[in-house]
Amino acid sequence: MTTAPFTLEGKALDTTELRSGDLLVEGLAVVWDSIDYENEAFVRGSLRETIPTFLSGQAPLLWNHRADLGGIGRVLELEENAEGLRIKARVDAQPIGSALRHIYDAIKRGSHRGASIGGFFRRLGQKIVSARLSEVSITAMAMDPRTYVAATEVKGVRDLRAHSRTTKLRRAEAAVEMLSLKLAAAEFAAAVAEARRA
């Protein structure tokens, strides 16, 4: 198994396909002091205490924080470093016909390249100062606008420099998608409220 050196800026996952068909993802699930779409930021050291407990438990890797799907793999390593929370996880191979196959394929292709953590967070103002992790998710749209996945091809590693040239475009796309999702959610909430009144 060959893994590309992780050199991209910001929070990201690097994806490698193993012989078993499982995907190995590595990168940053949190970037310290990076303001996300909810106007919050993780403080360096805020996750140190929760990591051992999380890893000694089920350590689930989910798709888009959806526990109802049963998980898409397992988190293998978590470590705080100077940049943020480094993650290494396995995405389980999905046979053709599996309900999760489209998610597996999208992660493998790099279409879904975001990373996010779920749990219970203690905040001081807009800063998250401690947490109890319950899961880590791969997402199509993470709350941190700098999140994207640099995927590798089955035959070898794609040129990561080409990915870094598209970083600004991906960030802009992420911001537009997030605004679209927020608008759709607001419209949906308004329609539900109107239906309840009727």
N, C-alpha and C positions, 0 to 999 in steps of 0.2 A: 504494500500500500504506500502510495506517495502522496504527501500532503504539501500543498503550495505554501510558501511562507506568507504569513498574514501581514500585509503591508498597507491595506486600505485605511483611509481616514475614517474615524468615527466608529459607531456601533455597527457590527456586521457579522455575518456568518459565512464561513468558507465551507463548501460542501464537497465531499469525496464519496464515490460509490465503492463499497467493499465487494469482494467476490460473492458474498452471500446475497447481494442485492440491497442490503441495508445501506443507509446513507450516514456518513459521519459528518456532523456539522460542528464547526468551531468558530469562535469569534467573541464578540462582546455583547452581553445581554443588557448591560447598563453602562452608560458613560457618566462619569462623575460630573456633577454641576452642569449638566446639559439640560436646559429648559425644554420640557416636552410640550405637547399640544394642550395638556391640562395645566400648563404654567407651573409645573413642579420640577424638582431636581433632586437626585439622590446625592447625599453627602458621602464623601469617601469614608469608608469604615462602617457604613450603616448596615451592611449585610454580613459582616464577618461572623457574628455570633450565630446566625441562622444557618449558615452553610453546612456545618457538620451534621446537624439534626436532619436537614433536608436530604442530604446525600445518604444518610444511614437509613432513611425511610424509603418510600416508593419512588421518590425523585421523578415524577412524571413529566414527560415532554408532551405538551398538548398542541393542538391546532387552534389558534385564535381564542385561547382561554376556554375552550369547549370541553368540559369534562364528560359531557353526555356522549361524545364520540369514543370514549374509552381510552384515549391517549394514542399518540402516534409513535411513541418511543420512550426512551429513558435518558435522563441527564446523567452523564458519567463523571464529569468533573465541573466544579465551580471554584473560582479563585479570584479574590480581589487583587488587582494589580494597580499600577500607577494611573492607567486610563479608565478602568471601570471593572465590571464583573466579567471575567473571562469564563466562557462556557465551552464544554465539549459534550456532545450528546449524540445518541444514535436514533435515527429515524428508521423504524422497522420497514422492511420491504413489504410491498403490497401486491398481491397477485392481480392479474387482469380480471376484472369483474368485481373486485373489492370496492366497497363503498368509499374507502379512503384512497383509492388508486389515483384519483385526480389531484389530491393534495400531495401525495408522494411525487407524482410526475412534476407538479409545479415547483416543489422544493428542489428537485433534481435539476430542472431547467433554470432555476433562479428567478422564476416569476414571483414566488413567495419568498422574500428575503429579509423580512423583519424579525426582530427578537424582542420579547417582552417578558416580564416576570409578573406573577400573581401571588397574592398573599394578603397579609394584614400589615398595614404600614402606620408607623408613628410619625407624625409631622410636627414641625415647628414652623409655623407660617407656611411658606411654599417649599420648604426643605424637608425631604424624607430622611429622618435621622436614625431610624432602626426599622427592622421588618422581621416578620416570620413568613418565610416563603412557603407556598403551597404547590406551586407549579412554575414551569418555564414554558413559554409558548413560542412557536414560530407563527408569524402573522403575515398577512398580505399588506397590512397597514399598521405599523407600530406607532406608538405615541411619540417616540423620538424621531423627528424628521430626518436625522442622519442615518437611520437604519436602512440597510439593504444587504442582500446576500450576494457574494461573489461565488458563483457556482463553477465547478470543474466539469469537464466532459468525461465520459466514460473512458475514452482512449488516452486522456492526459489532461494536464492542467492548461486552461486557457490563459492567455496573457493577462495578468492582473493589471498591467499598466493600461490596457484598453478599458478596463472597468473604471479605473480611477479617472480617466478622461470623461466618463459619463456621470460622475458623481453629482455634479451640479444639476444636470438634467433629472436625475433620479430624485434628488431632493425636491426639485420643483414639482415633479409628478406626484410625489408623496404629499406635498402640501395641497395640491389641487384635489387629490383623491380624498384627503381628510376633510377639506371644506365641503366636498360633494356629499360625503357620508354624514357630516353634521347637518347639512341642509336636508337631506333625505330623512334623517332621524327626526328633525323638527317638524317636517311635513307629516310624517307618520304619526307623531304624537298629537298633532293638531287634528288629524283625521280620526284618530281613536277618541279623542275628547269630544269631537262633534258627534260621532256615532253614539257615544254614551249619553249625550244630552238628548238625542232623538228618541 
